[in-house]
Amino acid sequence: MNSKFTGEEFNILPQPFLDLMADNPFTGDLYIHSIGRVSGSPYHSVSSLYGENYYTFLFCSEGSGNVSFNNTDFNLGFNQYIIIPSHIPFHYKSSRADSWNVCWIRFLGSKSVFYSREMNKVQTLPSIHSLREKQTGLFESMFSVLMADFTLEKLNYTNSLLMHYLSLFLYCNLYSDAIQNPHYIVGIMNRVTHYMNENIERNLTIRQLAEYAGYSDSYFYRKFTNETGYPPIDYFIRMKINKAAVYLIKTKMTAAQISNKLGFNNPDYFSRAFKKVVGITVTEFRKQGFRL
């Protein structure tokens, strides 16, 4: 593991392995040069006066920063991404006042220019929960494998994940359309609860849910409550609390961070809702020492 800034960890593949992947028909068209992430480091800053032979993908999950290349400055903020092309001077840095959490991957191969051409400007991900979950899972898989000992099998595995990972950004709108209109799910109420789950980080209203279902507000309220046993917003809050419990178990996020991530405008309201649904406070729940 390497570290240059506080809150940063990364790994750069040794040149012999890069040469091996470049010559390998399975990986030669797209392969990882290095991978890393940084969080909570206001002084994080990377630059190259003459450019590099690799392409750099940046995804900001929190905070904000600045990316500069081709005489253009980009603001990179929450849920946004960009690819810096190869062989051109660049500079990217975190905001001092709102330090970013950034995942980055440097990559090479003949397909790199295709991804770079399509993503060389700042773009924003749709707020689709399962999309973020998939992307996070793929990055963590690549990151964890490459932080261990290298083998040909591990390199082949991570580089096959890389194409999937980048494609989820490149074609995120296609994913969004498919997941927001799940014709394979039978029953309108099942589709509504699926829609709730995919938008669990938002504050959906009765009007938005009713419009999605194609009903009037009052008819939707009655129908949803009769079929699920809960009013729509109460059901949605319970889904949020269930997700909060997962975050408390699987992550080190604070209650305030979880509250913000799940769209609760007030941490105190989140705490009260959590106790009402779960039966114990957030602090008591975390002290139980649950593990998944």
Contacts in CASP RR format, 6 or more apart in sequence:
PFRMAT RR
TARGET T0000
AUTHOR 0000-0000-0000
METHOD contacts of the structure
MODEL  1
MNSKFTGEEFNILPQPFLDLMADNPFTGDLYIHSIGRVSGSPYHSVSSLY
GENYYTFLFCSEGSGNVSFNNTDFNLGFNQYIIIPSHIPFHYKSSRADSW
NVCWIRFLGSKSVFYSREMNKVQTLPSIHSLREKQTGLFESMFSVLMADF
TLEKLNYTNSLLMHYLSLFLYCNLYSDAIQNPHYIVGIMNRVTHYMNENI
ERNLTIRQLAEYAGYSDSYFYRKFTNETGYPPIDYFIRMKINKAAVYLIK
TKMTAAQISNKLGFNNPDYFSRAFKKVVGITVTEFRKQGFRL
1 9 0 8 1.000
1 10 0 8 1.000
1 11 0 8 1.000
1 147 0 8 1.000
2 9 0 8 1.000
2 10 0 8 1.000
2 11 0 8 1.000
2 12 0 8 1.000
3 9 0 8 1.000
3 10 0 8 1.000
4 10 0 8 1.000
5 38 0 8 1.000
5 41 0 8 1.000
5 43 0 8 1.000
5 44 0 8 1.000
6 40 0 8 1.000
6 41 0 8 1.000
6 43 0 8 1.000
7 38 0 8 1.000
7 39 0 8 1.000
7 40 0 8 1.000
7 41 0 8 1.000
8 36 0 8 1.000
8 37 0 8 1.000
8 38 0 8 1.000
8 39 0 8 1.000
8 41 0 8 1.000
8 44 0 8 1.000
9 36 0 8 1.000
9 37 0 8 1.000
9 38 0 8 1.000
9 147 0 8 1.000
10 34 0 8 1.000
10 35 0 8 1.000
10 36 0 8 1.000
10 37 0 8 1.000
10 104 0 8 1.000
11 34 0 8 1.000
11 35 0 8 1.000
11 36 0 8 1.000
11 146 0 8 1.000
11 147 0 8 1.000
12 33 0 8 1.000
12 34 0 8 1.000
13 21 0 8 1.000
13 32 0 8 1.000
13 33 0 8 1.000
13 34 0 8 1.000
13 146 0 8 1.000
13 150 0 8 1.000
13 155 0 8 1.000
14 150 0 8 1.000
17 150 0 8 1.000
17 155 0 8 1.000
18 31 0 8 1.000
18 33 0 8 1.000
18 108 0 8 1.000
20 152 0 8 1.000
20 155 0 8 1.000
21 27 0 8 1.000
21 28 0 8 1.000
21 31 0 8 1.000
21 155 0 8 1.000
21 159 0 8 1.000
22 28 0 8 1.000
22 31 0 8 1.000
22 108 0 8 1.000
22 109 0 8 1.000
24 156 0 8 1.000
26 156 0 8 1.000
26 159 0 8 1.000
27 155 0 8 1.000
27 156 0 8 1.000
27 159 0 8 1.000
28 109 0 8 1.000
28 110 0 8 1.000
29 109 0 8 1.000
29 110 0 8 1.000
29 111 0 8 1.000
30 107 0 8 1.000
30 108 0 8 1.000
30 109 0 8 1.000
30 110 0 8 1.000
30 111 0 8 1.000
30 112 0 8 1.000
30 115 0 8 1.000
30 159 0 8 1.000
30 162 0 8 1.000
30 163 0 8 1.000
30 166 0 8 1.000
31 107 0 8 1.000
31 108 0 8 1.000
31 109 0 8 1.000
31 155 0 8 1.000
31 159 0 8 1.000
31 162 0 8 1.000
32 105 0 8 1.000
32 106 0 8 1.000
32 107 0 8 1.000
32 142 0 8 1.000
32 146 0 8 1.000
32 158 0 8 1.000
32 159 0 8 1.000
32 162 0 8 1.000
33 54 0 8 1.000
33 106 0 8 1.000
33 107 0 8 1.000
33 108 0 8 1.000
34 54 0 8 1.000
34 105 0 8 1.000
34 106 0 8 1.000
35 104 0 8 1.000
35 105 0 8 1.000
35 106 0 8 1.000
35 142 0 8 1.000
35 143 0 8 1.000
35 146 0 8 1.000
36 103 0 8 1.000
36 104 0 8 1.000
36 105 0 8 1.000
36 143 0 8 1.000
37 101 0 8 1.000
37 102 0 8 1.000
37 103 0 8 1.000
37 104 0 8 1.000
37 139 0 8 1.000
37 143 0 8 1.000
38 44 0 8 1.000
38 94 0 8 1.000
38 100 0 8 1.000
38 101 0 8 1.000
38 102 0 8 1.000
38 104 0 8 1.000
39 62 0 8 1.000
39 101 0 8 1.000
39 102 0 8 1.000
40 94 0 8 1.000
40 99 0 8 1.000
40 100 0 8 1.000
40 101 0 8 1.000
41 94 0 8 1.000
41 99 0 8 1.000
42 94 0 8 1.000
42 95 0 8 1.000
42 96 0 8 1.000
42 97 0 8 1.000
42 99 0 8 1.000
43 94 0 8 1.000
43 96 0 8 1.000
44 93 0 8 1.000
44 94 0 8 1.000
44 99 0 8 1.000
44 100 0 8 1.000
44 102 0 8 1.000
45 91 0 8 1.000
45 92 0 8 1.000
45 93 0 8 1.000
45 94 0 8 1.000
46 91 0 8 1.000
46 92 0 8 1.000
46 93 0 8 1.000
47 89 0 8 1.000
47 90 0 8 1.000
47 91 0 8 1.000
47 92 0 8 1.000
48 89 0 8 1.000
48 90 0 8 1.000
48 91 0 8 1.000
49 89 0 8 1.000
50 89 0 8 1.000
51 86 0 8 1.000
51 87 0 8 1.000
51 88 0 8 1.000
51 89 0 8 1.000
51 90 0 8 1.000
52 86 0 8 1.000
52 87 0 8 1.000
52 106 0 8 1.000
53 86 0 8 1.000
53 87 0 8 1.000
53 108 0 8 1.000
54 86 0 8 1.000
54 106 0 8 1.000
54 107 0 8 1.000
54 108 0 8 1.000
54 112 0 8 1.000
55 83 0 8 1.000
55 84 0 8 1.000
55 85 0 8 1.000
55 86 0 8 1.000
55 106 0 8 1.000
55 107 0 8 1.000
55 108 0 8 1.000
55 112 0 8 1.000
55 113 0 8 1.000
55 115 0 8 1.000
55 116 0 8 1.000
56 83 0 8 1.000
56 84 0 8 1.000
56 90 0 8 1.000
56 104 0 8 1.000
56 105 0 8 1.000
56 106 0 8 1.000
57 81 0 8 1.000
57 82 0 8 1.000
57 83 0 8 1.000
57 104 0 8 1.000
57 105 0 8 1.000
57 106 0 8 1.000
57 107 0 8 1.000
57 115 0 8 1.000
57 119 0 8 1.000
57 166 0 8 1.000
58 67 0 8 1.000
58 76 0 8 1.000
58 81 0 8 1.000
58 82 0 8 1.000
58 83 0 8 1.000
58 84 0 8 1.000
58 92 0 8 1.000
58 102 0 8 1.000
58 103 0 8 1.000
58 104 0 8 1.000
59 80 0 8 1.000
59 81 0 8 1.000
59 102 0 8 1.000
59 103 0 8 1.000
59 104 0 8 1.000
59 135 0 8 1.000
59 169 0 8 1.000
60 76 0 8 1.000
60 77 0 8 1.000
60 78 0 8 1.000
60 79 0 8 1.000
60 80 0 8 1.000
60 81 0 8 1.000
60 100 0 8 1.000
60 101 0 8 1.000
60 102 0 8 1.000
61 78 0 8 1.000
61 79 0 8 1.000
61 101 0 8 1.000
61 102 0 8 1.000
61 103 0 8 1.000
62 78 0 8 1.000
62 100 0 8 1.000
62 101 0 8 1.000
63 77 0 8 1.000
63 78 0 8 1.000
63 95 0 8 1.000
63 98 0 8 1.000
63 99 0 8 1.000
63 100 0 8 1.000
63 101 0 8 1.000
64 75 0 8 1.000
64 76 0 8 1.000
64 77 0 8 1.000
64 78 0 8 1.000
64 94 0 8 1.000
64 95 0 8 1.000
64 98 0 8 1.000
64 100 0 8 1.000
65 75 0 8 1.000
65 76 0 8 1.000
65 77 0 8 1.000
65 92 0 8 1.000
65 93 0 8 1.000
65 94 0 8 1.000
65 95 0 8 1.000
65 98 0 8 1.000
65 100 0 8 1.000
66 73 0 8 1.000
66 74 0 8 1.000
66 75 0 8 1.000
66 76 0 8 1.000
66 91 0 8 1.000
66 92 0 8 1.000
66 93 0 8 1.000
66 95 0 8 1.000
67 73 0 8 1.000
67 74 0 8 1.000
67 76 0 8 1.000
67 82 0 8 1.000
67 84 0 8 1.000
67 90 0 8 1.000
67 91 0 8 1.000
67 92 0 8 1.000
67 122 0 8 1.000
68 74 0 8 1.000
68 90 0 8 1.000
68 91 0 8 1.000
68 92 0 8 1.000
69 84 0 8 1.000
69 85 0 8 1.000
69 88 0 8 1.000
69 89 0 8 1.000
69 90 0 8 1.000
69 91 0 8 1.000
70 85 0 8 1.000
70 88 0 8 1.000
74 82 0 8 1.000
74 121 0 8 1.000
74 122 0 8 1.000
75 122 0 8 1.000
76 82 0 8 1.000
76 92 0 8 1.000
76 100 0 8 1.000
76 102 0 8 1.000
76 122 0 8 1.000
77 100 0 8 1.000
77 122 0 8 1.000
79 124 0 8 1.000
79 125 0 8 1.000
79 127 0 8 1.000
80 122 0 8 1.000
80 123 0 8 1.000
80 124 0 8 1.000
80 125 0 8 1.000
81 119 0 8 1.000
81 122 0 8 1.000
81 123 0 8 1.000
81 125 0 8 1.000
81 169 0 8 1.000
82 119 0 8 1.000
82 120 0 8 1.000
82 121 0 8 1.000
82 122 0 8 1.000
82 123 0 8 1.000
83 115 0 8 1.000
83 116 0 8 1.000
83 119 0 8 1.000
83 120 0 8 1.000
84 90 0 8 1.000
84 92 0 8 1.000
84 116 0 8 1.000
84 120 0 8 1.000
85 113 0 8 1.000
85 116 0 8 1.000
85 120 0 8 1.000
86 108 0 8 1.000
86 112 0 8 1.000
86 116 0 8 1.000
94 100 0 8 1.000
94 102 0 8 1.000
103 139 0 8 1.000
105 139 0 8 1.000
105 142 0 8 1.000
105 162 0 8 1.000
105 165 0 8 1.000
107 162 0 8 1.000
111 163 0 8 1.000
115 166 0 8 1.000
115 170 0 8 1.000
118 170 0 8 1.000
119 166 0 8 1.000
119 169 0 8 1.000
119 170 0 8 1.000
123 169 0 8 1.000
125 131 0 8 1.000
125 132 0 8 1.000
125 135 0 8 1.000
125 169 0 8 1.000
125 172 0 8 1.000
126 172 0 8 1.000
126 173 0 8 1.000
126 175 0 8 1.000
126 176 0 8 1.000
127 199 0 8 1.000
127 201 0 8 1.000
127 202 0 8 1.000
128 172 0 8 1.000
128 175 0 8 1.000
128 176 0 8 1.000
128 179 0 8 1.000
128 180 0 8 1.000
128 198 0 8 1.000
128 199 0 8 1.000
129 197 0 8 1.000
129 198 0 8 1.000
129 199 0 8 1.000
129 200 0 8 1.000
129 201 0 8 1.000
130 179 0 8 1.000
130 197 0 8 1.000
130 198 0 8 1.000
131 168 0 8 1.000
131 172 0 8 1.000
131 175 0 8 1.000
131 176 0 8 1.000
131 179 0 8 1.000
134 168 0 8 1.000
135 165 0 8 1.000
135 168 0 8 1.000
135 169 0 8 1.000
138 161 0 8 1.000
138 164 0 8 1.000
138 165 0 8 1.000
138 168 0 8 1.000
139 165 0 8 1.000
141 158 0 8 1.000
141 161 0 8 1.000
142 158 0 8 1.000
142 161 0 8 1.000
142 162 0 8 1.000
142 165 0 8 1.000
145 154 0 8 1.000
145 157 0 8 1.000
145 158 0 8 1.000
146 154 0 8 1.000
146 158 0 8 1.000
148 154 0 8 1.000
168 175 0 8 1.000
179 198 0 8 1.000
180 195 0 8 1.000
180 198 0 8 1.000
182 191 0 8 1.000
182 194 0 8 1.000
185 191 0 8 1.000
185 194 0 8 1.000
188 213 0 8 1.000
188 214 0 8 1.000
189 213 0 8 1.000
189 223 0 8 1.000
189 224 0 8 1.000
189 227 0 8 1.000
189 228 0 8 1.000
191 212 0 8 1.000
191 213 0 8 1.000
192 209 0 8 1.000
192 212 0 8 1.000
192 213 0 8 1.000
192 224 0 8 1.000
192 232 0 8 1.000
193 228 0 8 1.000
193 235 0 8 1.000
193 239 0 8 1.000
195 209 0 8 1.000
195 212 0 8 1.000
196 204 0 8 1.000
196 209 0 8 1.000
196 235 0 8 1.000
196 236 0 8 1.000
196 239 0 8 1.000
197 239 0 8 1.000
200 236 0 8 1.000
200 239 0 8 1.000
200 240 0 8 1.000
200 243 0 8 1.000
200 262 0 8 1.000
201 261 0 8 1.000
201 262 0 8 1.000
201 263 0 8 1.000
202 263 0 8 1.000
203 263 0 8 1.000
203 265 0 8 1.000
204 233 0 8 1.000
204 236 0 8 1.000
205 233 0 8 1.000
206 217 0 8 1.000
206 220 0 8 1.000
206 221 0 8 1.000
206 232 0 8 1.000
206 233 0 8 1.000
207 217 0 8 1.000
209 220 0 8 1.000
209 224 0 8 1.000
209 232 0 8 1.000
209 236 0 8 1.000
210 216 0 8 1.000
210 217 0 8 1.000
210 219 0 8 1.000
210 220 0 8 1.000
210 221 0 8 1.000
213 220 0 8 1.000
213 224 0 8 1.000
214 220 0 8 1.000
215 223 0 8 1.000
220 232 0 8 1.000
221 231 0 8 1.000
221 232 0 8 1.000
224 230 0 8 1.000
224 231 0 8 1.000
224 232 0 8 1.000
224 235 0 8 1.000
225 231 0 8 1.000
225 232 0 8 1.000
228 235 0 8 1.000
229 235 0 8 1.000
230 238 0 8 1.000
237 273 0 8 1.000
237 277 0 8 1.000
238 277 0 8 1.000
240 262 0 8 1.000
240 263 0 8 1.000
240 264 0 8 1.000
240 273 0 8 1.000
241 273 0 8 1.000
241 274 0 8 1.000
241 277 0 8 1.000
241 278 0 8 1.000
242 277 0 8 1.000
243 262 0 8 1.000
244 258 0 8 1.000
244 259 0 8 1.000
244 262 0 8 1.000
244 270 0 8 1.000
244 274 0 8 1.000
244 282 0 8 1.000
245 278 0 8 1.000
245 285 0 8 1.000
246 292 0 8 1.000
247 253 0 8 1.000
247 258 0 8 1.000
247 261 0 8 1.000
248 255 0 8 1.000
248 258 0 8 1.000
248 282 0 8 1.000
248 285 0 8 1.000
248 286 0 8 1.000
248 290 0 8 1.000
249 290 0 8 1.000
249 291 0 8 1.000
249 292 0 8 1.000
250 292 0 8 1.000
253 261 0 8 1.000
255 267 0 8 1.000
255 270 0 8 1.000
255 271 0 8 1.000
255 282 0 8 1.000
255 283 0 8 1.000
256 267 0 8 1.000
258 270 0 8 1.000
259 266 0 8 1.000
259 267 0 8 1.000
259 270 0 8 1.000
259 271 0 8 1.000
260 267 0 8 1.000
262 270 0 8 1.000
264 270 0 8 1.000
264 273 0 8 1.000
270 282 0 8 1.000
271 281 0 8 1.000
271 282 0 8 1.000
274 281 0 8 1.000
274 282 0 8 1.000
274 285 0 8 1.000
275 281 0 8 1.000
275 282 0 8 1.000
278 285 0 8 1.000
280 288 0 8 1.000
END
